[in-house]
C-alpha cells in the first residue's frame, strides 16, 4: 500500500475526558482511509487509551505512536501557590515514545504528575524531565505550550533562552518546533516566531493539527461536549469554546496544502514516525515475587503445600462422611494432574500468592467466601485453602478453570467480609511494596439515557422535557440510541416532529459511547514485581487518594500483569456474626464447616420459600421457584443458582427441570454414557461443565479441547462451530455411536450452551446459600439478629427483616438505653433492638450512651 506523506502527531482521543471526541475505532478506520503509515494519540495528561490504541492500530497495519500532551509546571511541580488559575498553573508539551525506554519514562512522568504535581492538572516539571527524557521526542505543543506562550506575549528573547535549555535536555534532534495552521489570529505571530527560532537555531519544524474531533461536522457536538465538561450551556457567552471548526482529523492533502510554505514541517511528521518504534510485549507474564526458601523452586513449594493440604482436607472430610480407599486414590491422582498442569503452564507463584493473602485473612479473623467463579473447580485451590468447597463430589472441572490447551492467566476472584477487604489489600501492599500494588481504573461512558440528559442540559432544555425523553429509552442494559429509536415509536415520533428533540438527537448520537469519567474498579488489584510505572502509568483517584492503574482491567491483563479480584460480600459478615452469637450463647463449639449438606429441616425451609435473608434465594421469583421445585439435595441448590437467570427462565428449561424432578416428565438419555453426567440435573443440560463432559465421553475430546468447544459455542461463530461439529461427529464415529443421535446431542449442547452456567461458581455460591438457610433453620434468633445488624443503616431493610422475624414467632424487644447494644442482640428467644438502628441517634451520642 502506498502510504500518505503525513502523520498526525498531536491528537486527542475520547480519553482526553470530555475534551477529546475521537473514538479509537473511528480514528483507526480514518487512518486506514487516509493511508497513514502511523498515527499518534497524545491525550491530555494521561495514557488511559494507550494500549487500546496500540493494539487496534497495529491490527489495522498502522504504526501506533504512544504519546501524551503533558502539563509542565512553570516552576517546581510541588509549588502550588503561585498560579492565579488553571491556565497559569502549567504549560503544555507533547511527548512521543521512541522505544520501550521512552514508554517507561513517560509512565514514570505521568505517574509522578498525579502523585506529586497535581494542581488543577497533573503536572510534571523540568527537574523530572531531566531525569526521564530518554527515549522521548518533544514537540513544543499548541498555544498552551511554554514557547508559543512566550512568543505570543512578544517575549522572543525568553523564548530563545528557554528553547535552548529544552534542546539541551532533548538532545539528538529530539525537540521539534510545532506549527499549527488553525486560522486563529493569535497563532500567526507564534508561527512566525517558531520559524525564526528554526532559522536561528536549526531546530526542526513539525506540522500538527491538535485534533479534538474526527470531522469538521463534529465541531458543534464537540462544543456541546465542552459544555458538559464545564457545566455550562451553549447560550452562555462566557463558556469555554474552540474559536472555529478546524480541529479535526484532516486529510494528508489538506495538511500539505496548509503547510505548502514550509513543506519540511510535513516531511518531518513522517521522519518522526520513522523514529518511533515502540514494541510492547504482550506475551510475558510479570508475576510478583513470592518469598520462598532459596533451595526450593516455586513448583516444589506449591506441590509440598498441596499434598500436605490434601492430607489435612481428607482428615476434615472424614469427620463428615466416609472416604473409601479408591476415592482417596482419585483425590490424589486428580491433585497430581492439576499440579502437572500448573507446573507446565508456569503458574505456581500465582496460587501461592493467593493462598498467602487468603490464609492471612483467615488468621486475622476476616471471613473469606468458600469460592467464586471457575477456581472452585480446582482441587489444588481446595487443598491449599484458597477455596472451601470440595470439587470432587460435585464433578467440578479443573479444565473449566485452567485449560492446558489454551494458556491464559488464571483468574481467582475472592469474596471477603466487606469490613476486612481493605485490610487484606493493605497486607498485600505491605508485603509486595506500596509502589508495586494498585487498584484498577474503570471508565464510565456516555450511555443512551445519560447522554440525552447531558446534551439536553447543555442545550438549556427544561429538566422535565429532557427527563421525559430519557425515560423513553428502554432500560435494556447496553442499549444504544439507534436501537432505542427502532424499539420505541414515541421516541422516533419526537425525533421526527419535535424541533428541540430533532436538534438534540444527532448531537447525543455523536457523543454516545464517549468516556465520561474515570473511577476505581470495585474489586481489581494489580501486583507487580517491579514498581508499577515500569509497566504502566498510574492515576490518583481524587476521591480516595489511592493509586490506580491508568489502563482498564482487560488492558492490564494484556500487558501481562497479574491482577486479583478482592470483592466485598456482606453475607460473609452476617454468617460470621451469627456464628459468634451462637458460640457466645447456645453452642460454644459450633463449627459451620462440620455441617453436612443433607439437613432435612433446611430443605423444608427452602421448599416452603421461607428464604428472606438467605443468600441468593430471597427474591420473590426465587421463592416461587423454590416452592415449585422443592429442593431435596445440595445438587438442587446448585442448579437453582444456575437456572434463576433470564435465559433459562425464558427458554422453558426451568419448567422442564421441575417436571422431570417430580416425575411428571420422563427422563431419557440418547446414550447411556450421558446418564452419569446429566442425572443430577434430571437429564437437562444446565452447566458448561456438562457440555465439556459430554464432548469427552461421546467424542473423545480432552477436557482442554472440550473447554475450547464450550467457548466456541458461547461465541456462536458459524465457521468455528462447523469445525467443532465435524470433530464431534468424527469422535462419535470412532466410538461407533449412532451419528444421527450424536448430531442431535451436539445440536442440543449448542442450544443450551447459550444458557449454560459455570457449575463451579454455582456450587460455591450454593454453599453460602445453604449455610445461611441452615443458620436460619436451626439458629433463627442468632441469624436474624446478625442480619438486622448488617442492614441496620437501611431503614427499609430493617422494617422488612423485623416483619420476617415476627412472622417466625420471634419477639423484637424495643430499644432500651440500659439493655440495648449498638447492634441487635440475642436475649434467649428474643432479639433486642440495636441503638445503631435508631433514627436520629448520632455516633457521638451512641458512644456516650454505651459508655
N, C-alpha and C positions, 0 to 999 in steps of 0.2 A: 504493500500500500504506500502511495506517495504521501509523505507527511507534510502538514502545513509548516510555514516558516515562522510561526509564532506560538508561544506558550503563555497561558495566563499564570502569573506567579503571585498575584495578590487577590485572594478570593475568599469570601465569607460564606460558609455553608449555614445550614439551619442550626448548627451548633454554636454560632455566634448568637446566643439566645435572644429571641425577639428583636434581632437586628439583621441577621442573615436570613434570606428567604429561599436559599437554594438547597433542594433535597439532593443527597448524594447520588441517588439513582438517576435523577434528571440531569445532573451535572455530567455524569459518566456517559450517558446517552448523547448529550450535546457534544462532549469531547470527541466521541466517535464520529458524529455527523461532520464535525469540523476537521476531522483527520489530524487531530492534535497528537504529537508524539508523546506529550507529557502534560500533566496538569498539577497545580499546587492548590492545597487548601490551607489558608492561613487565618484561622478563626481568632477572634479577639481574646487574648489572654488564656486560651485553653487549647487542649488537643483532644477534646471529647470524641470527635469523629474520626480520629487519625487511622485507626485500624480498619474501621468500616470502609473508609475511603481507599486505603491502601489495597485491601483485598478486592474491592469491586472494580477499581481502576485497573489493577493487574489482570483480573479476569477478562476485562474488555480490551486488553492489549495496549493500555495507556500506562506510561510510566508514572507512578504516583510520587509526588514530591510532598513530603510531610513538612509542614511549617507552622508558624504562629505569628500573628501580629501581637507582639508583646508590649506591655506598658512599662516604660522605664521612668523611674523616679528622677526628678531634677537633681536631687542630692542623694543622700543615703536612703535606702529602702525603709529603714527603721524610722526615718524622720517623717512624722505625720502631722506636724502642726503648722507648717508654713503656707500650705495651699489655701487659696480662697474658695476653691470649688473643685469639682472633679476634673475640669479641663486644665487646671493648674497643677494637679496632683501628679500628672505623668505625661510623657511623650510616647508616641507610637514608634515601633521599629519592627520591620519584617525580618524574621529569621527562617532560613530554609535548611533542612538537613541534607548534608552531602553523603553521609555514611552513618554507620552504627555509632561511631563516636559522637557525631553531631546529634543523633537521636537521643542518646543517653544524656548529653549535656543539656539539650532542650528540656528533657523530662526533669532534670535537676533544677533548671532555671525556673520552670513554671511551678514546680512544687514549692520552691522557696518563695516565689511571688505570693502564693496563697498563704503559706505558713508564716512568713516574716514581713512581707511588704504590703499586705493588703491595706489600702486606704482609698476608698471609693472603688478602686480596681485592684486586681492582683499585680503588684509592681516588682520588677527586679531593679538592679542599679548597675553602675559601671564596675563596681568592685566585683560583683558576681560575674559580669561578662568577661572581666579579665581572667577569671578562673575557668570559665566554662564556654569559651568561644570556639574551641577546636571543632572542626567538622561542620561548622555553620557558615552559611553565606548570609550577609546582611544587606537589606535594601532600606533606604532612608525613609520609606513609608509615605503616607499621604500628607495632607496639610497639617495633620496632628503630629507629625514627626518633628524631632527637635530641629533638624537642619531647615526643613521647609518653614517652621515657625519663625526661626531667626531671619530667614530670607524675607518672609512676608512682613516682618517688622523693620525691614531695611537695615538689619544688623549684619552686613556682609562679613565684616572682619571677624565677628564672633563665630559666624557660620564656618568661615575658613579655618579658624583655630580648632573648632570642635570636630570638623570633618577630618582634619589631620590626626587628631587624637583617636578618632574612631578607626581610621585606616591603619594606625599602628596596632590596634587590637585585632582587627580583621585584615591581617596581612595576607600576602599571597593572592592579591586581587580578589579578596572576598567581600569587599564593600562596593555596592553599586548605588549610584545616584538615581533615584526613582522619579521618572517623569510620568505625569498623567495629563491626558488631553480630555478634560471632562466639561469644558465650556463654562467653568466657573471663573469669574473675573479675577478672583484672588489667586487662582492657580498660575496665571500667566507670568507675573513677576517672579514667582517661585521657580517656574521652569527656566526662565532667563537666568536666574541666579545659579541654578543647578548646572546649566550648560557652561556658565562662566567658571564655576568650580572645576568642571570637567576639563575645560581648556587650560586652566592654571595648574591643576594637579595631575592630570592624566587619568583620573578615576573614571571607570566606565559608566555609561548611562544604561538604564533599562526602562522599557515601557511597560506600564501596567494599567489596569482599569478599576482597581478597587471594587470588584464585582460584589454586589449585595443581593441581586435577584437575577433570574435566568434570562428573561426577555424584557425588552423595552415596555411591553404591555403590562408587565408585573409591577411597574413602578408605583402605581396607585395602591395596590394591595400592600406593597412594602411600606408605604406611608401609614396605612392603617395599622400594620404590624408595629411600627414605631410608637403609635398612639397607645397600643395595648401595652407596650413596654413601659411607657412613661405615665400611664394612667390619664392621658389627655384625650380630647376629642378632636375630630377633624376640623371642626369650626372654631377651634381655639387658635387665635392668631400667634400665640407665643409657643405653640407646640414645636417639639424638635422635628426637623424635617430635612430631607435632602433637597437641594435647590433646583434639581432638574431630574430628568429620567435617563441619564447617561450611564448609570452604574450597573449595567447588565453584562452578561457574558457575550461580548462582541465577537464577531467572526474574525479570523486572521486577516481577511481583506480589509475589513473596517479598521482594524488596528493599524495595518500597514499604511492605509490612506491617511489616518490621523497623524502618523509619525513620519510622513514622507520626507519632512525636512531633517529628520535625524534617523535614517534607516538603521544605523548601528544599534539604536535602542531596541529595535525589533529583533535584529540578529542576536543580540545579547540574551534575549529570553531563551532562545534555543541553546546558546552556549552555556547558560546557567543550568538548564535542564540536563545537558550532557554531563555536567559536573556533579549532579545529584544522583547518586547511585546507591540509595539505601536498600539493603537487603535484610529483611526481618525473618527470623527463624520461627516457623510455626510447627516444627517437628519435635523440638526438645522440651521435655518437662522439667520444670525447675522446682524440685522438691525441697522443702525446708530441711535443715539438718536435725535429724533425730539423734539425741545423745545415746550412745551405746558403748559397751566395753570395746576397747581398741582391738582386742584379739578376735572379736566376733563380727561377722557380716550382719547386715540388716535381715537377710534371709534366715540366718541362724537364730537371731533374736525372736523373729516372728514365729518360726517353727517351734522353738522351745516354749514360748508363751502359749501357743495354740495347743500343743499336745498336753502341757500341764493344765491348761484351762479346760480342755475337754474332759480330762480325768475328773476335775472338780465338778464340772457340769453333770457328768454321769452320776456322781455321788448324789447331787441335788435332785436329779430326775428320779432316782431310785427311792427317794423319800416320798414321792407322789405316786409312782407306778413301777411295775417290774420292767426290767430291760433284759431280754434274753441274750444269750451269748452271740447268736448270729446277728441280732440287731446291733449289739455293741460293735461287731465287726464292720457292719455297714457304716456306722458313725465314723470309725477310724479310717476306713477306705475313702469315704467322702472327704474327710478332712485332708487327707494326703493329696487327693485330686485337686482340691481348691488351692492348697499350698503350692503345688507344682505350677498351677496356672498363674498364681500371683507372682511366683518367682520368675516364670517365663516372661510375664508382662512388665516386670520391674517395678511392682507397686508395694513391696513390703513396708517401706517407710510410711506410706500413706496410712495403712492400717494401724501402725504403731503410734503414729501421731494422734489419730482419732481416739484410739484406746486410752492413750495417756490423758487427754483432757476429759474424756468421759469418766475415767476412774478417779481423776482428781475431783470432779464434781460430786461423784458418789461418796468419796471420802470426806467431803465437806458438806454432806447432807443436803446437796442440791438435787432435787428429784430429776431423773432423766427418763425419757419415754422408752418403751420396750423396743422401738424401732420405727423406721419411717422409710417408705419407698422400697426399691428393689434390694437394698442392702440387707433387709430382713431375710432374704433367701440365702444368706451366706452362713455356713457353719463356722468358718473361721471367725467371723464377726461375733457369733454367739459364744464361741469358746473364749475369746479374749474380752468379752463383756461389752462390746460395742452395742450389741443388741441383747434383748432378754426374751426373745421368742425363739423356740427351738424349731428350725426349719424342717426337720425330718418328719415328724408326724403329719405335717400339713402339705407335704410334697412341694415345698417351696424350692425354686431352682436357682442355683448359683449363677448359671449362664444367663439368666434374665438380668443379673446384676453386672457381672463381668464376663464378656464374651471373648474367648481366646482367638476367635476368628475375626474380630473387629476391635483392634486395640484403641481404646479411648479411656480417658481418665476415670477412675472410679468416682462415684458421687454418693457420699454418705451424708444424708441430712439427719440432724439430731434435734429432738424436742427436749427443751429444758423447762423447768419451772420458770414462769415469767420473772420472778424476783431474783433468780440466780443466774439468769442468762448473761447479764453484763459482767458478773464475777468470773464466769468461765472465760469470756472474751479477754478480760483483764489478765487472767492467768496466762493465756496464750501470748498476750503482749509481753508480759514479764519474761516468759520462758524463751521466746524467739526474738525478742528485741522490739522496742516501740517502733523503730524505723522499718521493721520488716512485716508489720501487721497493719492491715487497714480494712475497713468495711468497703462495700462495693456500691458504686453510684447507680442510680436508676433515673431514667428520664420520663417526665410527663409530657405527653404530646397534646396538640390541639385537636381533640376528637370532635365528632359531629355536633353533639349538643353544646359542648363548651365553646367551640369556635363561633357558633351562631351568637352566643351570649357575648363573647369578646368583641366580635365585629359590630354587633348591634350597639354595644356600649360606646365604641369608638365613633360610630356614626350618629351618636346622640339620640338614638331611638328610645322611646319610653320603655321603662323596665317591663311593664305589663305586656306590651306588644312582643318584645324580644322573648319573654318567658313563654308566651303562647306559642310562638314559632318553634322555640327549642323543644317544647313538650310534644310537638307533633312528630319529632324524630323518634322512631320506635326504640325501646330500651334494650334491644339486642346488643350483646357485648361485641364491640369492634365494628359496629355498623358504620358505613360511610355515608356521606351526604347524597351521593348518586344513588345508593341503594335505598336510602330513606325516601328519596323523590319517587322512585319506582314503586315503593311499598305503600306510601301514604298519599292518597288522592288529594286530601285537603292541603297538604304542603305543596304539592305540584300546582294546585289552583292558585295558591298565594304567590308562588314564584312567577307564575304566568301573568297574574292580573293585578297584584298589589305593587305599585311603583317602588315603595320602600324595600319590600322583600326582594323585588327584582334586582335592585342595586346591591342588596346585602349578599344574596346567594353566590354570585360569581367570586366575590372577594373571599367569602368563607370557604369556597371551594379551593381557591388558590392557596389559602393559608392552612387548610385542613392537613393534619399529619405533621406539621412543623413541631419541633421540640419547643416546649413552653418553659420548662423549669427542670432543675436537677435536684435530686434529694438522695437520701441514703436508703439502700435496699434493706428490707426488713430483716433479712437473715444472712446474706452473703458476707463472708470474711475471707480475705486472701492472706496467705502467709508465704514469705519468700526467703530463700537462703541468704541473699544479699539485700542491702537497703532497697526499698521499693522503686525509687526513681532510676535504678539501673535497668528496670524493665518497663515502667510506665510512669506517667505524671500523676501527681496527687492533687486533690481538690480539698479545700477545707469547708465542711458543712457549716453554713452560717448559723444554723440553729443549735447544733450540738458542739461545734468547735472541733469535732473529731476529724481525723484524716480519712479521706475516702478516695478510692481509685477514680481516675478520670474516664476509664473505659467501663462500659456496662458489662454485666456478667458474662455474656457469650464471648465478648472480645477479650476479657481477662483470661478465659479458658483457652481461646485460640492462640494466645501468645505463650501458652504452656505453663501458666501459673496455676498453683493449687489453691482451690477455694473450698471452703467448708460452709455448710449452712447451719447456723445456730438459730433455731426457732424457739419462740416462747409459747408454751401451751398451758393455759390456765388450769385445765383439768388435772394436770400433774400436781399442782399446788393443792387442789381440792382433795385428791386422793391422799396426799402426804399429811394434810391436816386432819383428815378423817381417821387415818391410821394412828396418828398421835393421840387423838381423843380416845380412841378405842384402848390404846395401851395405857393411857392415864386412868381409864375407868375400868371397863369390864375385863379386859384381857391383856395383861402386861406383856405376854409373849406372842401376841398376834403377828403373823407374817403372811402378807398377801401372796408372796411368791410360792407358798406351800398350798395355796387354794387350787384344787383341781378345776378343770374346765367342764365338769359334768354335774354341776349342782342343780338338782331338780327345782328347788324353790326359786332359784334365779331365773330359770327358763319359764316358770309360771308367771313371774312378774313381767318378763319380756312379752310373752304370749298374750298377756292382758293389756299390753300397750301402756303400762304404768311407768313410762320412761322419762318423765320430766327430770332433768338433771343428769340423765345418763348420756355419756359421751356419744356423739354422732347419731343417737337414736331418739332424740326428743322432739323432732318436728312433728306437726300433726300428720303429714303424709307418711312419715316413717312409722308413726304409731299405728296408722291404718294398715300398713303393710305387715307389721309385726302381728297384729291381731288376725289377719288373714293367713299368714304363714305359720304361726305358732312354732317358732324355732325350738328344736329339741336337742340340738348339739352345737358344739362350737363351730363346726363347718357351716351351719346355717347362718351364724352371725357373720362369719367371713363373707358369705355370699350376699347377705343383706347389705353390708357395707359397699360391696361392689355393684349391686343391682340398683341401689337407690340413686340413680342419675338419669337425666333427661333421655339419653339414648335408649338404654334398656327399657325404661318405663314406657316410652313411646313405641317400642318395637313389638310389644306383646310378649317379650322374653319373660318378664316378671310373672305375668298371669300363667304362662306355660310352666314356669318353675313351681309355682304354688300348686297347680292342678296335679303335677307329677308327684310332688311330695306327699300329697294327701290321697294318692292312688286313684285320682279321678281321670287320669290320662296315662296311657301305657308308656312305660319307659322301654325304648327299643334301641339296639345298637346295630349299625350296619356290619360291624366286625366285632368279634368277641374281644379283640385287643383293646377296644375303646372302653370297655366296662370299668377296668381299674382307674382309668383317667377321669371318667365322667360320672361315676356312681355317686360321689359326694354331692354333685350338683344335679342329680336326678336326670342325667343324660343331656343336660343343657350346657353348651359351651359358654362359660361365664368369664373365664380368666385367660389372659395372654399365655400363661404357663401351660394351659391345656392345649392351646394351638401348637405350642412347641413340642409337647409330649406326643401329640397325635402324629406330627411330622416325623418324630423319631421312631415310633413303633410301627407305623404303616409304611413309611417311605425311606427308612434308613438314614434320615438326616442325623448329623451330630447335633447336640443341643446348641452348639455355637451356630451351626448352619440354620437350625430351626429358629434361632433368635433373629437371624437375617431375614428369614421368611416372614416372621411376625412383623418386623419393621416394614418390609415391602408391602404387606397387606395394609398396614396403617397408613402408608403414603399413597396407596392406590395408583401407582404409575403403571399404565397398561403394559408397556414393554417388559418391565421388571416382573409383573405378575404372570405374563405369558411364559417367561423363562422359568419362574418358580413352579408353574403348573406342570411344565414338561419334566422338571426334576422330580416333582412329587409323583407323577404318574410312572416315570421310569423306575423309581424306587419301589412303588407299589407292584410293578410288573415283576421286579426281582423277587419280591415276596409272594409271587403267584396269587395276588389278590384280584378280585373282580374289578376290572378297570372302570366300568360304568359306575359301580358303587363308590370306588375310590375318588372318581371325579366329583360325585355328589358330595362326598365328605369335604373335598377341597373347596367346593363352592360354598358349603355351609360354614367352613372355617373363615373363608373370605368375608362372608356376610357378617359373621359375629365378631370378626377382628375389629370392626368399626366401634363395637361396644365393649369389647373385652377389656378387663381391668387387670392391673398388676396385683396378683394374689398376695405377694409378699407384703405390700403396703396395706391391703385389706386385712390381712391376718394380724399385723402389728396393731392396727387401729381397732380391730375387733377385740383384741386382748384388753385394751384400755376400756372399751365399751363394756366388756364382760366384767372387768374389775369394778367399774362404777356401779353396774347393775347388782353385782354380788354385795357390795357395801350397802347399797340402798335396801336390799332384801334383808340382810342379816344384822346390819347396824344402822337402821334408818335414822335414829336421832343424831348419831355422830356424823353420818354422811350429810344430812340436810343442814346441820349446824355449820359444817365446813363449806358447803355450797353457798349458804346465806352469807357467810363471812367473805367469801371470794367475790360475791356480787354486791356487797353492801353499799357501794357508791352509786349503784344503778337502782334508783327507786322503783322503776317498773319491774325489774327482775326480782327485787326484794318482795314486792307485793305478790308477784306470780308464785315465787317459791314459798312464801308464807301460806298462800292458799293451798298449795300442794301439801305442805307439812300438816295443815289442819285436816285435809282430806285423808291423810294417812293415820289420823287419830292421835297425832302428837300435839300437846299443848304448847303454845308460844307464850312465855311469860313476858309481861311488859318490861320496858327499861326501868332500871332501879339504880340510883347512884350508889347505893350501898352494896348491891348484889351483882350488878352488870359489869362486864369487862368491855374492852374496846371491841372485841369480836363477839360473835354469837357463841354461847357456851352451853354445855350439856348439864342438866340437872335431873338426874335419874331418867324418867321417860319424857322430860320436857326440855324445851330449848329456851334459854334466856336471851332476850333481845340485846344485841350489841350496841353500845353507845356510839360506835363509829358509824352506825346506820341511821342515827337520829339526825334529822334535817336541822341545820342551823347551829349545830354544836361544832365549833371550830376546833382545830388541832390543839391550840393553846389551852382552851377551856377543858378539852378532853384530858390533856396531860395533868392539869391541876386536880380534876375530879379523881382520876386514877391514883394520884399521889395520896 
